[in-house]
Amino acid sequence: MNYSPTTVRPDQPANRATDTDRHVGSKIRERRIMLGLSQQQMADMIGVTYQQAHKYERGINRISAGRLYEIAQVLNVPVSYFFEGLDDARTGDLAPRQRMCLELARNFAMIQNERHQEALSGLARALASEPA
């Protein structure tokens, strides 16, 4: 029998996280970091404990449709954002390039001086338009 990632198999407990849950959780984490929010800040914004937010991001606890909508509002993305790349997602950790991008976003968000942020953004634009 062919099961989809969200189908509960007879040999799988109903509350067990699926690859889909882990993918959605990693997209939440990715967006939270891009915005420079801590897990505690996001948890406060959606009205859950830090532990619950952590479990959402790890894909340990499933997220209800209503809660996912609330998270999307807080993170300023459409709900569909959390499912982007699901079909071609690989299991396991982030690729080194993805990890570097998340780290860059986190560090950028921590820069307090707006002029420094603008300068860094301009530098990134200049380097991106430079021929290889």
C-alpha positions as CSV (number, residue, x, y, z in Angstrom):
1,M,0.0,0.0,0.0
2,N,1.3,3.5,-0.8
3,Y,1.1,6.0,2.1
4,S,1.6,9.8,1.8
5,P,3.8,11.5,4.4
6,T,0.7,12.6,6.4
7,T,-1.2,9.3,6.2
8,V,-1.2,7.5,9.6
9,R,-0.1,3.9,9.0
10,P,-1.3,1.1,11.2
11,D,2.2,0.6,12.6
12,Q,2.6,4.4,13.3
13,P,1.2,6.1,16.4
14,A,-1.4,8.8,15.5
15,N,0.5,11.5,17.4
16,R,3.9,10.8,15.8
17,A,5.5,13.7,13.8
18,T,5.7,13.3,10.1
19,D,8.2,14.7,7.6
20,T,5.6,17.3,6.8
21,D,5.5,18.4,10.5
22,R,9.3,18.7,10.5
23,H,9.3,20.7,7.3
24,V,6.7,23.1,8.5
25,G,8.6,23.5,11.8
26,S,11.9,24.2,10.0
27,K,10.1,26.9,7.8
28,I,8.8,28.5,11.0
29,R,12.3,28.5,12.5
30,E,13.8,29.9,9.3
31,R,11.3,32.8,9.1
32,R,11.6,33.5,12.8
33,I,15.4,33.8,12.5
34,M,15.1,36.0,9.4
35,L,13.0,38.4,11.4
36,G,15.5,38.3,14.3
37,L,13.0,36.9,16.8
38,S,14.0,34.6,19.6
39,Q,11.8,31.5,20.3
40,Q,10.6,33.2,23.5
41,Q,9.6,36.3,21.6
42,M,7.6,34.3,19.1
43,A,6.1,32.1,21.8
44,D,4.9,35.3,23.6
45,M,3.4,36.6,20.3
46,I,1.4,33.5,19.6
47,G,0.5,32.9,23.3
48,V,2.3,29.6,23.9
49,T,5.2,28.6,26.1
50,Y,8.8,28.6,25.0
51,Q,8.8,24.8,25.2
52,Q,5.7,24.6,22.9
53,A,7.3,26.9,20.3
54,H,10.4,24.8,20.4
55,K,8.4,21.7,19.8
56,Y,6.6,23.3,16.9
57,E,9.9,24.2,15.3
58,R,11.3,20.7,15.8
59,G,8.2,19.1,14.3
60,I,7.7,17.3,17.6
61,N,4.2,18.6,18.2
62,R,1.7,19.1,15.4
63,I,0.3,22.5,14.7
64,S,-3.4,23.0,14.3
65,A,-4.7,25.0,11.3
66,G,-5.8,27.9,13.5
67,R,-2.4,28.0,15.3
68,L,-0.5,27.8,11.9
69,Y,-2.6,30.7,10.7
70,E,-1.8,32.7,13.8
71,I,2.0,31.9,13.3
72,A,1.7,33.0,9.7
73,Q,0.2,36.4,10.8
74,V,3.0,36.9,13.4
75,L,5.7,36.0,10.9
76,N,4.0,38.1,8.2
77,V,3.8,35.3,5.6
78,P,1.0,33.5,3.9
79,V,0.2,30.0,5.3
80,S,1.4,28.5,2.1
81,Y,4.9,29.7,2.9
82,F,5.3,26.9,5.4
83,F,4.7,24.3,2.7
84,E,7.0,25.7,0.0
85,G,9.6,23.2,-1.0
86,L,7.8,20.3,0.7
87,D,7.7,18.1,-2.4
88,D,11.5,18.4,-3.0
89,A,12.5,18.7,0.7
90,R,15.3,16.3,1.8
91,T,15.2,14.9,5.2
92,G,18.0,15.8,7.6
93,D,19.7,19.0,8.4
94,L,19.9,22.2,6.4
95,A,22.3,22.4,3.6
96,P,25.5,24.4,4.4
97,R,24.3,27.3,2.2
98,Q,20.9,27.5,3.9
99,R,22.6,27.5,7.3
100,M,24.9,30.3,6.2
101,C,21.9,32.3,4.9
102,L,20.0,31.9,8.2
103,E,23.1,32.9,10.2
104,L,23.6,36.0,8.0
105,A,19.9,36.9,8.5
106,R,20.2,36.4,12.2
107,N,23.4,38.5,12.5
108,F,21.9,41.3,10.2
109,A,18.8,41.5,12.4
110,M,21.0,42.0,15.5
111,I,22.8,45.1,14.0
112,Q,21.3,48.0,16.0
113,N,22.6,50.8,13.8
114,E,20.2,51.4,10.8
115,R,23.0,53.1,8.8
116,H,25.2,50.0,9.3
117,Q,22.3,47.8,8.1
118,E,21.8,50.0,5.0
119,A,25.6,49.9,4.3
120,L,25.7,46.1,4.6
121,S,22.6,45.8,2.4
122,G,24.2,48.0,-0.3
123,L,27.4,45.9,-0.1
124,A,25.4,42.7,-0.6
125,R,23.6,44.2,-3.6
126,A,26.9,45.3,-5.2
127,L,28.5,41.9,-4.7
128,A,25.4,40.1,-6.0
129,S,25.5,42.2,-9.3
130,E,29.2,41.7,-9.8
131,P,30.1,39.1,-12.5
132,A,31.6,35.9,-11.1
